[in-house]
Amino acid sequence: MRLRSIVSIVSLFGLVFLLWGCFGGPANQRDIKKPDWVTGENARYSSNRYITGRGQYKYLSRAKNHAREDIAEKFKIVINKETIEPLLADRTYTTSTPELLKAIHIVDAWENPVSGDQHVFAILARNKTIIALNQKIARLDDNTRSIINSTIISNDKLEKIALAHQALDTQIERFAYQQVLSKIYPTGQPVQQVWQISKLNNDFKKLLSRIRIKPDISIANDESNKIEQALVEGLKQSGITVDFSRSADFILHATLALDDYNKLIDSQYVTNGKLKLSLTDKKQNIRGTHTWPINISAERASMTNQKIGNLALQIFKLQLRSILASFAKKPT
């Protein structure tokens, strides 16, 4: 009888503990009552009036930063090179301004009682954002207008190219801001574009075609002329006339200084150095220089020159236009 009573008492305690674990014990994730903004729309700060961001971390300060970053990410946009013809590579634009980022407010925070994680809710007023983006677009248009006027006035070929490139880049940036604005304010009327990117690109290419550049290569260990071939090809792809005569407008000097050449390290032939371009005009004024690091490793020493040539060709194809445009400073 006593044994049966003990078993009954133990069973009763087991049942109590079981019920307490199910209903009265620490909450599990499924039973937690969360604020609506943790997983969905918030009634007070609706998405049609506010851009919202959420952050989660075990420390509150870091969770707040994550919420701000969540909003900031909405202002990043990648402009695809297939979308904009002048682009030689995809570009990422961050269209938020310091003023906008300062306008982000943390309006609520909640601690998950099970995990201990801090959840934070941040907002940015949508109407203020729309005004700020429109103002930025207007400033970019004003800048473009000023740049184009300077292009017309300038009588320096290289400066004209640089200004035309700057006007083109400014309007591509404007396109990025307009894309973000369209996402934030899909029902709004886009700000009328004054200058077409395709027209600006054609103007830029026309100016490029009017200058004649003579390549001048001074490179050791390049018996196969890989660097010269890469430079000539890069100039042609940039739309620039290659002219080996004395009547060329500019001379583009290319030098390759190697610190190590085919140094055997861990079964790899390593070559390190610097590739340098320097542009001079007919009066021997240096209009600009640019240097790229060269770091090559090859399984065989005979492959090194080919790899250097391939790297140079890739650099010149993607960067030569913008590098030459950066050489616009007039000689003093």
PLY file of the C-alpha trace (Angstrom):
ply
format ascii 1.0
element vertex 332
property float x
property float y
property float z
element edge 331
property int vertex1
property int vertex2
end_header
0.00 0.00 0.00
2.81 2.36 0.96
4.66 1.55 -2.27
1.51 2.22 -4.32
1.11 5.61 -2.57
4.70 6.56 -3.32
4.27 5.64 -7.00
1.04 7.71 -7.14
2.78 10.73 -5.60
5.71 10.46 -8.03
3.29 10.14 -10.96
1.37 13.18 -9.73
4.55 15.26 -9.51
5.55 14.10 -13.00
2.21 15.18 -14.37
2.51 18.58 -12.66
5.97 19.14 -14.08
4.78 18.08 -17.53
1.82 20.50 -17.41
4.05 23.28 -16.07
6.51 22.74 -18.92
3.73 22.91 -21.48
1.71 25.81 -20.08
3.44 27.51 -17.20
7.15 27.11 -17.93
9.49 29.26 -20.02
7.95 30.25 -23.35
9.04 28.65 -26.58
9.42 30.55 -29.84
5.96 29.53 -31.04
4.19 30.90 -27.95
5.99 34.26 -27.76
3.89 37.32 -28.40
5.99 39.45 -30.74
5.42 43.02 -31.87
3.82 43.09 -35.31
6.84 44.78 -36.92
9.17 41.86 -36.13
7.72 39.73 -38.92
5.33 41.98 -40.79
3.67 45.35 -41.29
3.36 47.80 -38.44
0.00 49.52 -37.96
1.46 52.84 -36.82
4.35 53.10 -39.27
2.80 51.82 -42.48
4.99 51.12 -45.52
3.15 53.67 -47.66
4.34 56.45 -45.34
7.67 55.08 -44.10
10.67 53.15 -45.33
11.30 50.60 -42.59
14.31 48.62 -41.42
14.80 45.82 -38.95
17.84 44.73 -37.00
18.54 41.70 -34.86
21.55 40.93 -32.68
22.37 39.89 -29.13
23.56 43.42 -28.33
21.15 46.34 -28.63
23.66 48.80 -30.12
24.57 46.36 -32.90
20.89 45.58 -33.56
20.25 49.33 -33.99
23.09 49.56 -36.51
21.67 46.59 -38.42
18.26 48.29 -38.60
19.84 51.47 -39.99
21.87 49.42 -42.47
18.69 47.61 -43.54
17.24 50.96 -44.64
20.51 52.13 -46.20
20.65 48.97 -48.34
17.42 50.04 -50.02
19.32 52.98 -51.53
21.96 50.81 -53.18
21.48 49.93 -56.82
23.58 48.10 -59.39
23.44 49.60 -62.87
23.98 46.74 -65.28
26.37 47.27 -68.19
23.73 45.73 -70.46
21.25 48.40 -69.34
23.51 51.40 -69.99
25.54 51.07 -73.20
28.54 53.26 -72.19
29.30 51.14 -69.12
32.14 48.68 -69.59
31.40 47.03 -66.24
28.54 46.96 -63.74
28.49 49.85 -61.27
27.06 49.99 -57.77
25.63 53.32 -56.62
24.73 54.29 -53.06
22.06 56.93 -53.47
21.48 57.72 -49.82
22.76 61.08 -48.58
24.21 61.89 -45.13
21.09 63.96 -44.45
18.84 61.00 -45.21
20.83 58.64 -43.03
20.63 61.12 -40.15
16.84 61.17 -40.59
16.54 57.44 -39.77
14.85 56.98 -36.39
14.78 53.97 -34.07
11.15 53.76 -32.93
10.89 50.42 -31.13
12.94 47.60 -29.66
12.04 44.20 -28.28
14.00 41.44 -26.55
13.19 37.86 -27.40
12.72 36.16 -23.99
13.91 32.78 -25.28
16.92 33.62 -27.44
17.81 36.89 -25.73
18.25 38.57 -29.12
17.48 42.25 -29.43
15.09 43.24 -32.23
15.01 46.86 -33.43
12.60 48.72 -35.69
13.78 51.79 -37.65
11.90 54.17 -39.92
12.61 56.85 -42.52
9.81 59.17 -43.62
9.00 58.39 -47.26
7.93 61.94 -48.20
11.20 63.46 -46.93
13.11 60.83 -48.88
11.26 61.64 -52.10
12.03 65.35 -51.67
15.73 64.66 -50.98
16.11 62.38 -54.02
14.39 64.90 -56.30
16.69 67.63 -55.02
19.73 65.45 -55.71
18.51 64.75 -59.26
18.06 68.50 -59.82
21.62 69.17 -58.60
23.01 66.50 -60.94
21.17 68.15 -63.84
22.58 71.55 -62.87
26.08 70.05 -62.74
25.61 68.46 -66.16
24.50 71.79 -67.63
27.60 73.52 -66.24
29.92 70.76 -67.48
28.46 70.85 -71.01
28.87 74.64 -71.15
32.53 74.22 -70.14
32.97 71.58 -72.85
31.73 74.01 -75.49
34.05 76.79 -74.30
37.21 74.66 -73.98
39.68 74.60 -76.89
41.81 71.80 -75.44
41.09 68.39 -77.00
41.91 66.39 -73.93
39.97 68.68 -71.62
36.93 68.40 -73.91
37.13 64.62 -73.64
37.39 64.78 -69.86
34.42 67.13 -69.55
32.30 65.03 -71.93
33.17 61.94 -69.87
32.23 63.79 -66.67
28.86 64.86 -68.13
28.18 61.28 -69.18
29.08 59.89 -65.75
26.92 62.51 -64.04
23.87 61.50 -66.05
24.50 57.80 -65.41
24.56 58.63 -61.70
21.31 60.57 -62.20
19.82 57.47 -63.81
20.71 55.51 -60.66
18.97 58.06 -58.42
15.90 58.02 -60.69
15.74 54.21 -60.48
15.78 54.30 -56.67
13.20 57.10 -56.62
10.91 55.03 -58.85
11.06 52.17 -56.33
10.38 54.42 -53.36
7.67 56.42 -55.14
6.30 54.08 -57.83
3.19 56.18 -58.48
5.10 59.44 -58.93
6.00 61.11 -62.19
9.73 60.77 -62.99
11.72 63.98 -63.31
12.03 64.72 -67.02
15.51 63.83 -68.30
17.03 66.74 -70.24
20.04 64.88 -71.66
19.83 61.40 -73.09
22.67 59.12 -72.02
22.95 57.67 -75.53
23.42 61.19 -76.97
26.06 62.10 -74.40
27.86 58.83 -75.10
27.89 59.51 -78.85
29.28 63.01 -78.23
31.99 61.53 -76.02
32.93 58.92 -78.64
33.11 61.59 -81.35
35.57 63.60 -79.29
37.65 60.48 -78.64
37.81 59.70 -82.37
39.19 63.17 -83.11
42.42 62.69 -81.19
45.36 60.72 -82.55
47.67 58.95 -80.15
51.03 57.38 -80.87
51.87 54.39 -78.63
55.46 54.32 -77.37
56.47 51.10 -75.64
59.61 50.70 -73.54
59.45 47.25 -72.00
62.12 44.62 -71.44
61.37 40.91 -71.68
58.55 41.53 -74.16
59.98 40.06 -77.32
56.51 39.12 -78.55
55.25 42.74 -78.15
52.30 41.62 -76.02
52.10 44.96 -74.17
52.25 46.98 -77.39
49.53 44.82 -78.94
47.39 45.25 -75.81
47.84 49.03 -75.81
47.01 49.40 -79.50
43.94 47.19 -79.09
42.87 49.14 -75.99
43.16 52.45 -77.85
41.15 51.14 -80.78
38.43 49.73 -78.55
38.25 53.08 -76.80
37.50 54.70 -80.16
40.82 56.54 -80.36
42.77 56.82 -83.61
46.18 55.14 -83.41
48.77 57.19 -85.32
52.43 56.17 -85.43
53.45 59.33 -87.34
54.91 62.55 -85.97
51.63 64.36 -86.51
49.93 62.51 -83.63
48.34 64.78 -81.04
49.73 62.86 -78.11
52.28 60.16 -77.31
51.23 57.46 -74.85
54.31 55.97 -73.20
54.04 52.53 -71.61
56.72 51.13 -69.31
56.84 47.93 -67.30
59.20 47.87 -64.33
59.60 44.39 -62.84
60.94 43.82 -59.33
60.80 40.05 -59.78
60.66 38.18 -63.07
59.92 34.45 -63.09
61.04 34.00 -59.51
60.38 30.39 -58.51
58.27 30.30 -55.33
56.46 27.11 -54.25
56.55 25.61 -57.73
55.15 28.82 -59.27
56.98 31.36 -61.43
56.14 34.70 -59.82
56.47 38.09 -61.50
55.81 41.40 -59.71
56.14 44.91 -60.97
54.35 48.05 -62.15
52.81 48.97 -65.48
52.90 52.71 -66.08
51.25 54.91 -68.70
52.33 58.50 -69.32
50.74 60.88 -71.84
52.67 63.78 -73.41
51.52 66.37 -75.94
53.41 67.78 -78.94
55.24 70.26 -76.69
56.44 67.39 -74.48
54.20 68.48 -71.63
53.25 65.55 -69.41
49.45 65.51 -69.32
49.11 62.65 -66.88
50.45 59.36 -65.55
48.84 56.25 -64.12
50.34 53.10 -62.61
48.92 49.60 -62.09
50.48 46.84 -59.96
51.37 43.67 -61.85
51.30 40.39 -59.93
51.53 37.24 -62.04
52.09 33.60 -61.17
52.52 30.86 -63.79
53.12 27.14 -63.75
55.76 27.52 -66.46
58.18 30.39 -67.07
57.21 30.47 -70.75
53.64 31.46 -69.80
54.57 34.67 -67.98
54.72 37.09 -70.93
51.38 35.83 -72.25
49.80 36.37 -68.83
51.23 39.87 -68.55
49.89 40.68 -72.02
46.44 39.34 -71.15
46.33 41.35 -67.94
47.44 44.52 -69.74
44.77 44.01 -72.41
42.07 43.60 -69.74
43.25 46.78 -67.98
43.38 48.85 -71.16
39.99 47.66 -72.43
38.19 48.51 -69.19
40.09 51.56 -67.94
41.89 53.35 -70.77
38.98 55.69 -71.61
38.53 56.92 -68.06
42.28 57.13 -67.44
42.83 59.32 -70.51
39.87 61.46 -69.47
41.53 61.97 -66.08
44.60 63.45 -67.84
42.68 66.61 -68.68
44.63 69.12 -66.61
46.05 71.74 -68.92
49.85 72.14 -68.99
51.14 75.12 -67.02
0 1
1 2
2 3
3 4
4 5
5 6
6 7
7 8
8 9
9 10
10 11
11 12
12 13
13 14
14 15
15 16
16 17
17 18
18 19
19 20
20 21
21 22
22 23
23 24
24 25
25 26
26 27
27 28
28 29
29 30
30 31
31 32
32 33
33 34
34 35
35 36
36 37
37 38
38 39
39 40
40 41
41 42
42 43
43 44
44 45
45 46
46 47
47 48
48 49
49 50
50 51
51 52
52 53
53 54
54 55
55 56
56 57
57 58
58 59
59 60
60 61
61 62
62 63
63 64
64 65
65 66
66 67
67 68
68 69
69 70
70 71
71 72
72 73
73 74
74 75
75 76
76 77
77 78
78 79
79 80
80 81
81 82
82 83
83 84
84 85
85 86
86 87
87 88
88 89
89 90
90 91
91 92
92 93
93 94
94 95
95 96
96 97
97 98
98 99
99 100
100 101
101 102
102 103
103 104
104 105
105 106
106 107
107 108
108 109
109 110
110 111
111 112
112 113
113 114
114 115
115 116
116 117
117 118
118 119
119 120
120 121
121 122
122 123
123 124
124 125
125 126
126 127
127 128
128 129
129 130
130 131
131 132
132 133
133 134
134 135
135 136
136 137
137 138
138 139
139 140
140 141
141 142
142 143
143 144
144 145
145 146
146 147
147 148
148 149
149 150
150 151
151 152
152 153
153 154
154 155
155 156
156 157
157 158
158 159
159 160
160 161
161 162
162 163
163 164
164 165
165 166
166 167
167 168
168 169
169 170
170 171
171 172
172 173
173 174
174 175
175 176
176 177
177 178
178 179
179 180
180 181
181 182
182 183
183 184
184 185
185 186
186 187
187 188
188 189
189 190
190 191
191 192
192 193
193 194
194 195
195 196
196 197
197 198
198 199
199 200
200 201
201 202
202 203
203 204
204 205
205 206
206 207
207 208
208 209
209 210
210 211
211 212
212 213
213 214
214 215
215 216
216 217
217 218
218 219
219 220
220 221
221 222
222 223
223 224
224 225
225 226
226 227
227 228
228 229
229 230
230 231
231 232
232 233
233 234
234 235
235 236
236 237
237 238
238 239
239 240
240 241
241 242
242 243
243 244
244 245
245 246
246 247
247 248
248 249
249 250
250 251
251 252
252 253
253 254
254 255
255 256
256 257
257 258
258 259
259 260
260 261
261 262
262 263
263 264
264 265
265 266
266 267
267 268
268 269
269 270
270 271
271 272
272 273
273 274
274 275
275 276
276 277
277 278
278 279
279 280
280 281
281 282
282 283
283 284
284 285
285 286
286 287
287 288
288 289
289 290
290 291
291 292
292 293
293 294
294 295
295 296
296 297
297 298
298 299
299 300
300 301
301 302
302 303
303 304
304 305
305 306
306 307
307 308
308 309
309 310
310 311
311 312
312 313
313 314
314 315
315 316
316 317
317 318
318 319
319 320
320 321
321 322
322 323
323 324
324 325
325 326
326 327
327 328
328 329
329 330
330 331
